[in-house]
Amino acid sequence: SPLNCPFQAMEKEVSAAFGKGEPGEILSSAFKLKVTREDICTLQQLCWLNDEVINFYMNLLVERSKKEGYPALHAFSTFFYPKLCSGGYKAVKRWTRGVDLFKQDLILVPIHLRVHWTLLVIDVRKKTIKYFDSLGQKGDNICKTLLQYLQEESREKRNLELAASEWVLCSPEEIPQQTNGSDCGVFVCKFADSISRDKPITFTQEHMPYFRRKMVWEIIHQQLL
């Protein structure tokens, strides 16, 4: 089974994906998303991950969460937050057609701040909004923006006022930090991986080279190891 995938076989496939070939060749497609060789190559050491890779990975997490024993998970696309900021609630109102956010356990919002990826996590069970930043910056305003979004969504979709005072907003400090300028996207994916399993975040910067290669395999096989 692929889960016992021998390391050499995985390495061979990863090297092939990074190797010569048409940049536009599609190496994986699912969730109405396509990942090309060029996209996959952003997983090479010291490259910045792009939207395609992050969105595909978030969808793999959502797929896994449908299995027995995992928290109910919704992940927004990386394009959600900029759209919310530029157009307000109206601009994203239709993004949750057919999804009841308030029946989820966890909601992931990957956020791209020009040259830096971060992750916002809404825990519907605990009424918390947490901002995870591998460079340790605070995300108070981003948390507030998302709480406001939830309030509007609650009014619009279920005609209920969400009591802001019941919600806790924070930027956890005790999380692993990157030591270079290129791994933020991988940190975001792995924060999301741990959180979506209700597991503590235990990895560090030194795991990143392995995580990058593992993500190539997982995206190509559309299956998390």
N, C-alpha and C positions, 0 to 999 in steps of 0.2 A: 504493500500500500504506500501511497505517496508520503504518508506521515512517517514512515521509516526510511524515507528517501535518503540513500547513502550520500554522505557529504560530497564525494567526488562527482557523482552524477549531477548534483545540484550545481557545483562549481562549473561543470562543463556547460550546462545550460545557461548559466549567468554569463559566462565568458562569451558564449555564442550570441547572446542578446546584446552584449556590449560591442561585439565584433563588427566586421564590415557588413554592409547591407544598405538597402534603401532606407533613408531616414523616415520616409513616410509609410513604410511597411507597418501594417497593423499587427501587433504581437498579441493583443488580447482585446476582446470586445464583449461586454456584458453591461447590464444596467443602463442600456442606451448610451453607453460611453465607449470610446475607442482609445486604446493606448498604443501609440506608435513606437518604433525603435528609438526615435528622437526623444520621446517622452521617457521611455525606460532609461535612456542614457543619462537623464538627470539624477538617476540613482547611483551613478559612478561617484567615487570619492570626491569630496569637496565641491560637488555641483549642487545648485539649489533645486529642490524639488519643485515641479510645476503643478498647476491646478489639476491636470489630468491624473497624475499619479496620486495626489492626495484624495481626490474625489473617488477614484476607483478603490483605493484602500478603505476609505470610510464605508463604501458600499459592501466591501467584503466583511467588515465588522458587523454591519446591519444584518447581512445574510446569516452570519454565525449566531447572532443574537436570537434568531428565530428558533434555535434548537432548545431543547429542554434544559432548564436550569440557568439560563442566562437572563439578565435584566432586559426588559423590553426597551428597544433602542431606536431612536430616530436620529439621522445625521443630515444636517443641511449641507448643501453644496458650498464650496468656497465663494460662489458668486452671490450668496444670500446676504451676507453682511454689507458689502458695498452697495447693494441694491437698497437695502433697508436704510442705510445712511443717506443715500442720495435722494430716495423717493418717499421715505417714510413708510408707514404701515400699508398704505394703499398699494404701493409698488410690489409688496410681497404677500398680499392678502391671499392670492390664489396658490401660493407655494405649498399650502397644507391641504389642498383639496384631497379628500379621501383619507386624511390623517388626523386623528384626534391627539394633539400633542399632550393633552392632559391625561391620556391613558398610557402614556409612555412612562418608563422609569427614568430614563436618561435621554438627554438631547445634546448632541454634539454640534458645535458651531466652529469649524475651522476658520481662522481669520488671517487675512494677508495684509500686513501693514507695510505696503510698498516694497521693502526689502527684507521683511521678517515674517515668519509664520508663528502664530500662537493658537491656543485652543481655549474656547469657552465651553464650559459644561454646565448644563442645567440639570439638577437632580430634582425631579418632580416629587419624589417620595419624601425627601428631606427638606424641600423648599430652599435649596441653595443654588446660587449661581457662582461658579468658581472660574477664575481666569488663570490658565497655566501658561507661563512664559519662561522658556529656557534661557532667557537673558535676565530674568528676575525683575522685569518692569511691572508696575502695577497697572491693573486694567479697570479701575473704578468706573470710568465713564462708559467703557464698553459693557460692563456688567449692568449699569443703569439703563443703557440703551436696550439691552435684551430684556430686562425686567419690564420696561415700558412696552416693548413688543408683546410680551406675554400677557400683559394687562389688556392690550387692545384685542389680542387674539381671543382672550377669554370673553370679553364683551361681545365681540363679533360672532363667535362660534357657539357660545353656550349661554350668552346673556347673563354672565356672572361677573361680579366685581372681584378682582383678585386683590386681596389685602397686601399691599406692598410691605407693610410693617411685619408681616409674618415671614418674610423672605430674608435670608442672610446672603450678602454679597461679599466675596473676598478673593484675594489673590494669594494662594498658599505659598509660603516661603520655603518650606522644606521639600522642594522638588529638585531633581537633578538639573544641572546647568550645563550648557554647551561651552566648550572651551575654544571653539573656532567660529568662523563667520558663515558656515555653510550647512550646519546640521539641523537648523531649527525645524525644517519640514519633517525630518525623521523623528525628532523629539515629539512633535505634534501627533504623528501617527502612532507612536509607541505610548504616549500618554493616553491616547484614545483607546488603544488596545487594552492596557491595564484597567482603566476606569470602566470600560464596557464589560469587563468581567468582574467588577467589584473587587479587584485585586490591588494590593498596595503597589506603588511605583518603586521598583527596586533597581532598575537599570542605571547605567552611568554613561558618560561620554565614550568610555572605551568599548562599549558594545556597538557603537554606531556603524563601524565598517561591516560587521557581521549582519546587523539589521538591514543595511542597505541591500546586501546581496540576497538575504532571505526575502525581502520585499519584492525583488525582481522575480524570484521563483513563484511567490504567492500570487502576484499579479498575472503572470503568464498562465499559471495553473488555476487561477480563480479559486484558490483554496488556501486558507491560513494554516500554517504549520503549528 
